Amino acid sequence: MRRLHVDLRAGLALVGTLLALLSIAFVVPIVTALLYGGEDLWVFVVSMVATAGFGLLLRRLDPNPTPGAREAFFVVAFTWLFASIFGALPYILAGTGAIAHPINALFESMSGFTTTGATVMETISVEEHSHAIMLWRQLTQWLGGMGIIVLAVAILSQLAVGGAQLMEAETPGPGVSKLTPHIAETARVLWLAYIGFTLLYIALLYGLHLTGYAPEMDAYNAIAHGFTTLPTGGFSPEADSMAAFSPAVQWLVIPFMFIAGVNFVLWWHMLAGDHTALINDTEFRFYLGVVTGMTLLLTAVLAVTASDVGPDPGLESSLRHAAFQIVSLTNSTGYASVDFDAWSGPAQALLLFVMFLGGSTGSTGGGIKMLRWLVILKSLRREVFTSIHPEAVRPVRMNGKVLNEEAIRGIYAFTLLYVAIFLVGIVLLAVDTARVGYDIGTIDLVSASIATLGNIGPGFGVVGPMAGYGDFPETSKLLMILYMWIGRLELFPVLVLLTRAYWRS
């Protein structure tokens, strides 16, 4: 019998350590429950004890785990899975609405931690669910945005060894470079930038409320949206998402959604005094150009097709809603400033197209990522050039550095695999919904597949910005839970566990 080459005891012990750390997060909804009269307090106390207890039990398997490359994949994949499972406990224990069902609860929890923002809730309201339950939804997105593993590496000295491999497995894109000689310090730097932007954003939102520009944006809403904008999450405590707030709020949200889609390493360099870090970065210029170009194009489409942009149509309204939806769907935030499902076909086609783009590498955004598309475009341009000049040597460069051919092949392989999984998702959802007689259109299936795999959240039709995923059969929800999971970890940390080569030498 061939020997197993994955140290499961070390892997499970690390997963347990991370779960024990995650249990501390339940303090936030516990405090919230106390502030609002103790409603659902016991739910979070029980969830906290269960998560910490299970985590500490696993931790006893190996007091000094040292993860290698194989264990890193195991730890990252199962930490996100277990976090979602234990994160679902409050929804089940509270027993209110559709999310009390175990599969719905897991869907909502996975959607939160992966910052997808797809919901199965029938009623999104603090009148239906307690303030603590609603804030827990938003907090899971904030924790998942910068990454559970990155947070653990920043806090736990136990991960000083092996932390780099864990972070690399959690954020497989090439965007998270080492800012400092020590990986733990790098993780702390990223989280400090993330926390700083979150606090600034909450203060500005609440400032609009205090100055009368946003009557509905009270302290609770400001904190809730702070927890879901910077992680490109999209869980709003309002059923109408950002359409429930004033134009002033929507204009403020746009730049912060854009900020969340930029490589946080660049933000740190900017804050450290390198004021040219952004403009010198090729991927940032591409991201800025795509968002600006698509916004202007969508504004023109809205004007030509006379799509409904709200109660006050005009250039300002068209530009605001176009910019809002383009930024939100490009980098996978998933907020909506208007019901774009009612827009014309050309406008919807443009929004569907940007869902495939994604944020920058090293950002909290999902999707295929800007860097990969840029490399593909550069390499295609090279192929056209060399077909005319076969003797020419024309390397692909990023930020002035030549990319090796292996990296380019890897980007093509990832993109092809991503598209293949997306297409398989459409077919499986079509078969499953037809099996139970659930009538759903093709555009709905397409958007459901890309919205869950790309961690975007809303799509079109039955999964539109003012609708949800609650009517899908349970088997479809399980498939979409899998899609959110592998999409957040960029496919390989989960898919590699399904290969025989991973488990055997």
C-alpha positions as CSV (number, residue, x, y, z in Angstrom):
1,M,0.0,0.0,0.0
2,R,1.4,3.4,-1.0
3,R,2.0,5.9,1.8
4,L,-0.2,9.0,2.2
5,H,1.9,12.1,1.6
6,V,-0.3,14.6,3.3
7,D,0.2,15.2,7.1
8,L,-3.5,15.2,8.0
9,R,-2.9,15.6,11.7
10,A,-0.9,18.8,11.1
11,G,-3.5,20.0,8.6
12,L,-6.4,19.4,10.9
13,A,-4.6,20.9,13.9
14,L,-4.0,24.1,11.9
15,V,-7.7,24.2,10.8
16,G,-8.6,23.8,14.4
17,T,-6.3,26.7,15.4
18,L,-7.9,29.0,12.8
19,L,-11.4,28.0,13.9
20,A,-10.6,28.8,17.5
21,L,-9.4,32.2,16.4
22,L,-12.5,32.7,14.3
23,S,-14.7,32.0,17.3
24,I,-13.6,35.4,18.8
25,A,-15.5,37.1,16.0
26,F,-18.8,36.1,17.6
27,V,-18.0,38.8,20.2
28,V,-19.3,41.4,17.7
29,P,-22.8,40.0,17.3
30,I,-22.9,39.2,21.1
31,V,-22.3,42.9,21.9
32,T,-24.8,43.9,19.2
33,A,-27.4,41.6,20.7
34,L,-26.8,43.1,24.2
35,L,-27.2,46.7,22.7
36,Y,-30.5,45.7,21.2
37,G,-32.1,44.1,24.2
38,G,-30.5,40.7,24.2
39,E,-32.4,39.3,21.2
40,D,-30.6,36.2,19.8
41,L,-27.9,36.5,22.4
42,W,-27.9,32.8,23.3
43,V,-27.6,32.0,19.6
44,F,-24.2,33.6,19.3
45,V,-22.9,32.4,22.7
46,V,-23.7,28.8,21.7
47,S,-22.1,29.3,18.3
48,M,-19.0,30.8,19.8
49,V,-18.6,27.9,22.3
50,A,-19.3,25.3,19.6
51,T,-16.8,26.8,17.2
52,A,-14.1,27.3,19.8
53,G,-14.6,23.8,21.3
54,F,-14.4,22.0,17.9
55,G,-11.3,24.1,17.0
56,L,-9.5,23.4,20.2
57,L,-10.3,19.7,19.9
58,L,-8.7,19.6,16.4
59,R,-5.8,21.6,17.6
60,R,-4.9,18.8,20.1
61,L,-4.0,16.5,17.1
62,D,-0.6,18.2,16.7
63,P,0.7,20.8,19.1
64,N,3.4,22.0,16.7
65,P,2.2,21.7,13.1
66,T,4.5,22.8,10.3
67,P,2.6,23.0,7.0
68,G,4.3,22.2,3.7
69,A,2.9,22.9,0.3
70,R,0.4,20.0,0.4
71,E,-0.8,20.8,3.9
72,A,-1.2,24.5,2.9
73,F,-3.8,23.5,0.2
74,F,-5.6,21.3,2.8
75,V,-5.6,24.0,5.5
76,V,-6.8,26.8,3.2
77,A,-9.6,24.7,1.6
78,F,-10.9,23.2,4.8
79,T,-10.6,26.4,6.9
80,W,-12.9,28.2,4.5
81,L,-15.3,25.2,4.5
82,F,-15.4,24.8,8.2
83,A,-15.7,28.6,8.7
84,S,-18.8,28.6,6.5
85,I,-20.3,25.6,8.3
86,F,-19.8,27.1,11.8
87,G,-20.8,30.5,10.5
88,A,-24.1,29.0,9.5
89,L,-24.9,28.0,13.1
90,P,-26.5,31.3,14.1
91,Y,-28.9,31.2,11.2
92,I,-30.0,27.7,12.1
93,L,-30.2,28.3,15.9
94,A,-32.2,31.6,15.4
95,G,-34.7,29.7,13.4
96,T,-36.1,32.7,11.6
97,G,-37.1,32.7,7.9
98,A,-35.7,30.6,5.0
99,I,-32.1,30.7,6.4
100,A,-33.1,28.5,9.3
101,H,-32.9,25.5,6.8
102,P,-29.4,23.9,7.1
103,I,-28.7,24.2,3.3
104,N,-29.9,27.7,3.1
105,A,-27.9,28.6,6.2
106,L,-24.8,27.1,4.6
107,F,-25.5,29.0,1.4
108,E,-25.8,32.3,3.2
109,S,-22.7,31.6,5.3
110,M,-20.6,30.6,2.3
111,S,-21.9,33.6,0.4
112,G,-20.8,35.8,3.3
113,F,-17.3,34.4,3.9
114,T,-16.5,34.3,0.2
115,T,-17.9,37.9,-0.2
116,T,-20.3,36.7,-2.9
117,G,-23.4,38.5,-1.6
118,A,-25.9,36.1,-3.1
119,T,-28.8,35.6,-0.6
120,V,-31.6,33.1,0.0
121,M,-33.3,35.4,2.5
122,E,-37.0,36.0,1.7
123,T,-37.1,39.2,3.7
124,I,-33.9,41.3,4.2
125,S,-34.9,43.5,7.2
126,V,-34.1,44.0,10.8
127,E,-37.8,43.7,11.4
128,E,-37.7,40.1,10.3
129,H,-34.2,39.2,11.6
130,S,-32.4,40.6,14.7
131,H,-29.8,43.3,14.4
132,A,-27.2,40.8,15.6
133,I,-28.1,38.2,12.9
134,M,-28.0,40.9,10.2
135,L,-24.6,42.3,11.4
136,W,-23.2,38.7,11.5
137,R,-23.9,38.4,7.7
138,Q,-21.9,41.6,7.1
139,L,-19.1,40.6,9.5
140,T,-18.5,37.3,7.7
141,Q,-17.9,39.3,4.5
142,W,-15.5,41.6,6.2
143,L,-13.5,38.7,7.7
144,G,-13.5,36.9,4.3
145,G,-12.5,40.0,2.3
146,M,-8.8,40.3,3.1
147,G,-8.7,36.6,4.0
148,I,-9.1,34.4,7.1
149,I,-5.6,33.0,6.6
150,V,-4.0,36.4,6.1
151,L,-5.6,37.5,9.4
152,A,-4.3,34.4,11.2
153,V,-0.8,34.8,9.9
154,A,-0.9,38.5,11.1
155,I,-1.9,37.5,14.6
156,L,-0.6,34.0,15.4
157,S,3.1,33.7,16.0
158,Q,2.6,29.9,15.5
159,L,2.3,30.6,11.8
160,A,5.6,32.4,11.5
161,V,6.8,29.1,9.9
162,G,4.6,28.0,7.0
163,G,2.6,31.3,6.9
164,A,3.9,32.2,3.5
165,Q,2.8,29.0,2.0
166,L,-0.7,29.4,3.5
167,M,-1.0,32.9,2.2
168,E,0.2,31.9,-1.2
169,A,-2.4,29.1,-1.3
170,E,-5.2,31.4,-0.1
171,T,-4.3,34.2,-2.6
172,P,-2.9,32.3,-5.5
173,G,-2.8,35.4,-7.8
174,P,0.6,37.0,-8.3
175,G,-0.5,40.2,-6.6
176,V,0.5,39.8,-2.9
177,S,4.2,40.5,-2.9
178,K,6.2,40.6,0.3
179,L,6.2,44.2,1.6
180,T,8.5,43.4,4.5
181,P,11.1,40.7,5.2
182,H,8.7,38.9,7.5
183,I,5.5,37.3,6.2
184,A,3.6,38.0,9.5
185,E,4.5,41.7,9.2
186,T,3.3,41.7,5.6
187,A,0.0,40.2,6.7
188,R,-0.3,42.9,9.4
189,V,0.4,45.6,6.8
190,L,-2.3,44.4,4.5
191,W,-4.9,44.1,7.3
192,L,-4.0,47.6,8.7
193,A,-4.6,49.2,5.2
194,Y,-7.9,47.2,5.1
195,I,-9.0,48.3,8.6
196,G,-7.9,51.9,7.9
197,F,-10.0,52.2,4.7
198,T,-13.0,50.5,6.5
199,L,-12.9,53.0,9.4
200,L,-12.5,56.0,7.0
201,Y,-15.5,54.8,5.0
202,I,-17.7,54.2,8.0
203,A,-16.8,57.7,9.3
204,L,-17.7,59.3,5.9
205,L,-21.0,57.4,5.6
206,Y,-22.0,58.5,9.1
207,G,-20.8,62.0,8.4
208,L,-23.3,62.2,5.5
209,H,-26.0,61.2,8.0
210,L,-25.0,63.8,10.5
211,T,-24.9,66.6,7.9
212,G,-28.4,65.6,6.5
213,Y,-27.3,64.2,3.2
214,A,-28.2,60.6,4.1
215,P,-31.1,60.4,6.6
216,E,-31.3,56.6,6.4
217,M,-27.5,56.0,6.9
218,D,-27.6,55.8,10.7
219,A,-24.7,54.3,12.8
220,Y,-25.9,50.7,12.3
221,N,-26.2,51.1,8.5
222,A,-22.8,52.9,8.3
223,I,-21.0,50.0,10.1
224,A,-22.9,47.3,8.2
225,H,-22.0,48.8,4.9
226,G,-18.4,49.4,6.1
227,F,-18.2,45.7,6.7
228,T,-19.4,44.8,3.1
229,T,-18.0,47.4,0.8
230,L,-14.2,47.1,1.3
231,P,-14.4,43.3,1.0
232,T,-16.4,43.7,-2.2
233,G,-19.2,41.8,-0.5
234,G,-22.5,43.4,-1.2
235,F,-24.6,42.1,1.8
236,S,-26.7,45.2,2.6
237,P,-29.1,45.2,5.5
238,E,-31.6,46.9,3.2
239,A,-33.7,44.9,0.7
240,D,-33.2,47.5,-2.0
241,S,-29.4,47.5,-1.5
242,M,-27.9,50.9,-2.2
243,A,-31.1,52.0,-4.0
244,A,-32.5,52.6,-0.5
245,F,-30.0,55.5,0.0
246,S,-29.6,59.0,-1.3
247,P,-27.5,60.0,-4.4
248,A,-24.9,61.4,-2.0
249,V,-24.4,58.0,-0.4
250,Q,-24.2,56.3,-3.9
251,W,-21.5,58.7,-5.1
252,L,-19.5,58.0,-1.9
253,V,-19.8,54.3,-2.3
254,I,-18.4,54.3,-5.9
255,P,-14.8,55.3,-5.1
256,F,-14.6,53.0,-2.1
257,M,-15.8,50.0,-4.2
258,F,-13.1,51.1,-6.7
259,I,-10.5,51.2,-4.0
260,A,-11.5,47.7,-2.9
261,G,-10.8,46.4,-6.4
262,V,-7.2,47.7,-6.4
263,N,-4.2,45.7,-5.2
264,F,-3.8,46.5,-1.5
265,V,-0.1,46.3,-1.8
266,L,-0.2,49.5,-4.0
267,W,-2.3,51.3,-1.4
268,W,0.3,50.5,1.2
269,H,3.1,51.9,-0.9
270,M,1.0,55.0,-1.5
271,L,0.4,55.5,2.2
272,A,4.1,54.8,2.9
273,G,5.0,57.8,0.7
274,D,5.4,56.3,-2.8
275,H,2.9,58.6,-4.5
276,T,3.6,57.1,-8.0
277,A,3.0,53.5,-7.0
278,L,-0.5,53.5,-8.5
279,I,0.1,55.2,-11.7
280,N,3.3,53.3,-12.4
281,D,1.4,50.0,-12.1
282,T,0.3,48.5,-15.4
283,E,-2.6,46.5,-13.9
284,F,-4.0,49.6,-12.1
285,R,-3.9,51.7,-15.3
286,F,-5.7,48.9,-17.1
287,Y,-8.3,48.6,-14.3
288,L,-8.9,52.3,-14.3
289,G,-9.2,52.4,-18.1
290,V,-11.6,49.6,-18.2
291,V,-13.9,51.0,-15.5
292,T,-13.8,54.5,-17.0
293,G,-14.4,53.3,-20.6
294,M,-17.3,50.9,-19.6
295,T,-18.9,53.6,-17.5
296,L,-19.0,56.1,-20.3
297,L,-20.2,53.4,-22.7
298,L,-23.0,52.4,-20.3
299,T,-24.0,56.0,-19.8
300,A,-24.4,56.4,-23.5
301,V,-26.4,53.2,-23.8
302,L,-28.7,54.3,-21.0
303,A,-29.3,57.6,-22.8
304,V,-29.9,56.0,-26.2
305,T,-32.2,53.2,-24.9
306,A,-33.9,55.5,-22.4
307,S,-33.6,52.8,-19.7
308,D,-35.2,53.7,-16.4
309,V,-32.5,55.1,-14.1
310,G,-34.8,56.1,-11.4
311,P,-37.2,58.9,-10.4
312,D,-34.9,61.7,-11.5
313,P,-33.6,60.8,-15.0
314,G,-30.9,62.9,-16.5
315,L,-27.2,63.0,-17.2
316,E,-26.2,63.0,-13.5
317,S,-28.5,60.1,-12.7
318,S,-27.4,58.1,-15.8
319,L,-23.7,58.6,-15.0
320,R,-24.1,57.8,-11.3
321,H,-26.0,54.5,-11.9
322,A,-23.7,53.5,-14.8
323,A,-20.5,54.1,-12.7
324,F,-22.1,52.4,-9.7
325,Q,-23.1,49.2,-11.6
326,I,-19.9,49.0,-13.6
327,V,-17.6,49.2,-10.6
328,S,-19.9,47.0,-8.5
329,L,-20.1,44.2,-11.0
330,T,-16.6,44.5,-12.5
331,N,-14.9,43.9,-9.1
332,S,-17.6,41.6,-7.7
333,T,-19.0,43.9,-5.0
334,G,-22.6,43.2,-6.0
335,Y,-24.3,46.3,-4.7
336,A,-27.1,47.8,-6.8
337,S,-28.1,51.5,-6.9
338,V,-31.1,50.7,-9.1
339,D,-32.9,47.6,-10.4
340,F,-30.7,47.1,-13.4
341,D,-32.7,43.9,-14.2
342,A,-35.3,46.3,-15.7
343,W,-32.7,47.9,-18.1
344,S,-32.7,47.4,-21.8
345,G,-31.0,44.4,-23.5
346,P,-27.8,46.3,-24.6
347,A,-27.3,47.7,-21.0
348,Q,-27.7,44.2,-19.5
349,A,-25.3,42.7,-22.0
350,L,-22.7,45.2,-21.1
351,L,-23.1,44.4,-17.4
352,L,-23.0,40.7,-18.1
353,F,-19.7,41.2,-19.9
354,V,-18.0,43.1,-17.1
355,M,-19.0,40.2,-14.7
356,F,-16.2,38.2,-16.3
357,L,-13.5,40.7,-15.7
358,G,-12.9,40.8,-11.9
359,G,-10.8,43.1,-9.7
360,S,-7.1,43.4,-9.5
361,T,-4.8,40.8,-8.1
362,G,-4.1,41.4,-4.4
363,S,-7.5,43.1,-4.0
364,T,-10.6,41.8,-2.3
365,G,-12.4,41.4,-5.7
366,G,-13.3,38.1,-7.2
367,G,-13.4,37.0,-10.8
368,I,-10.7,36.2,-13.3
369,K,-8.8,39.3,-12.4
370,M,-7.5,42.2,-14.5
371,L,-3.9,41.1,-14.6
372,R,-4.8,37.8,-16.3
373,W,-6.9,39.6,-19.0
374,L,-4.1,42.1,-19.6
375,V,-1.5,39.3,-20.1
376,I,-3.9,37.5,-22.4
377,L,-4.4,40.7,-24.5
378,K,-0.7,41.4,-24.6
379,S,0.2,37.8,-25.7
380,L,-2.5,37.8,-28.3
381,R,-1.1,41.1,-29.7
382,R,2.3,39.4,-29.8
383,E,0.9,36.5,-31.7
384,V,-0.6,38.8,-34.3
385,F,2.7,40.7,-34.6
386,T,4.9,37.6,-34.9
387,S,2.6,36.1,-37.5
388,I,3.6,39.1,-39.7
389,H,7.2,39.2,-38.5
390,P,8.1,35.5,-37.8
391,E,11.7,36.4,-36.9
392,A,10.8,39.0,-34.3
393,V,11.4,38.4,-30.6
394,R,8.7,40.2,-28.7
395,P,8.4,39.3,-25.0
396,V,5.3,40.0,-22.9
397,R,6.1,42.6,-20.2
398,M,4.4,43.7,-17.0
399,N,5.6,46.7,-15.1
400,G,8.7,46.7,-17.3
401,K,9.6,43.1,-16.4
402,V,9.5,40.2,-18.9
403,L,7.0,37.5,-18.1
404,N,8.3,34.0,-18.6
405,E,6.3,31.7,-20.9
406,E,5.4,29.3,-18.1
407,A,3.6,32.1,-16.2
408,I,1.7,33.0,-19.4
409,R,0.7,29.3,-20.0
410,G,-0.5,29.2,-16.4
411,I,-2.7,32.2,-16.9
412,Y,-4.2,30.7,-20.1
413,A,-4.8,27.4,-18.2
414,F,-6.5,29.1,-15.3
415,T,-8.8,31.2,-17.6
416,L,-9.7,28.2,-19.7
417,L,-10.5,26.1,-16.6
418,Y,-12.5,29.0,-15.2
419,V,-14.6,29.3,-18.4
420,A,-15.1,25.5,-18.5
421,I,-16.4,25.4,-14.9
422,F,-18.7,28.3,-15.6
423,L,-20.2,26.5,-18.7
424,V,-20.6,23.3,-16.8
425,G,-22.4,25.2,-14.1
426,I,-24.9,26.5,-16.6
427,V,-25.6,22.9,-17.9
428,L,-25.9,21.4,-14.4
429,L,-28.2,24.2,-13.2
430,A,-30.4,23.8,-16.3
431,V,-30.7,20.1,-15.8
432,D,-31.4,20.4,-12.1
433,T,-34.0,23.1,-12.3
434,A,-35.7,21.3,-15.2
435,R,-35.7,18.1,-13.0
436,V,-37.9,19.8,-10.4
437,G,-39.9,21.9,-12.9
438,Y,-38.5,25.2,-11.8
439,D,-39.0,27.5,-14.8
440,I,-35.9,29.7,-15.4
441,G,-34.6,31.5,-18.4
442,T,-31.2,31.1,-20.1
443,I,-29.9,34.5,-19.1
444,D,-30.9,33.7,-15.5
445,L,-28.8,30.4,-15.6
446,V,-25.8,32.2,-17.2
447,S,-25.8,35.0,-14.6
448,A,-26.4,32.5,-11.7
449,S,-23.4,30.5,-12.7
450,I,-21.0,33.4,-13.2
451,A,-22.4,35.4,-10.2
452,T,-21.6,32.5,-7.8
453,L,-18.3,31.4,-9.4
454,G,-17.1,35.0,-9.7
455,N,-18.3,35.8,-6.1
456,I,-20.5,38.6,-7.6
457,G,-23.9,37.9,-6.0
458,P,-26.7,39.4,-8.1
459,G,-27.4,38.6,-11.7
460,F,-30.5,38.9,-13.9
461,G,-34.0,37.5,-13.8
462,V,-34.8,35.4,-10.8
463,V,-31.4,36.2,-9.3
464,G,-31.7,39.9,-10.1
465,P,-30.5,42.7,-7.7
466,M,-33.8,42.9,-6.0
467,A,-34.4,39.1,-5.9
468,G,-32.5,36.1,-4.5
469,Y,-31.5,32.4,-4.8
470,G,-34.1,31.0,-2.4
471,D,-36.3,29.4,-5.0
472,F,-33.6,27.1,-6.5
473,P,-33.8,23.4,-5.6
474,E,-31.5,22.3,-2.8
475,T,-29.2,20.4,-5.2
476,S,-28.6,23.6,-7.2
477,K,-27.9,25.5,-4.0
478,L,-25.3,22.9,-3.1
479,L,-23.7,23.3,-6.5
480,M,-23.6,27.1,-6.1
481,I,-22.1,26.7,-2.6
482,L,-19.3,24.7,-4.2
483,Y,-18.9,27.4,-6.9
484,M,-18.6,30.2,-4.3
485,W,-16.0,28.1,-2.4
486,I,-13.8,27.3,-5.4
487,G,-14.3,30.7,-6.9
488,R,-13.0,32.5,-3.8
489,L,-9.9,30.4,-3.6
490,E,-9.3,30.7,-7.4
491,L,-10.0,27.0,-8.2
492,F,-6.8,25.2,-7.5
493,P,-6.7,24.9,-3.6
494,V,-10.0,23.1,-3.8
495,L,-9.6,21.2,-7.1
496,V,-6.2,19.9,-6.2
497,L,-7.7,18.0,-3.3
498,L,-9.7,16.0,-5.9
499,T,-6.6,14.7,-7.6
500,R,-4.9,11.3,-6.9
501,A,-1.5,12.9,-7.3
502,Y,-2.1,15.2,-4.4
503,W,-2.7,12.4,-1.9
504,R,-0.1,10.0,-3.3
505,S,3.5,10.6,-4.3
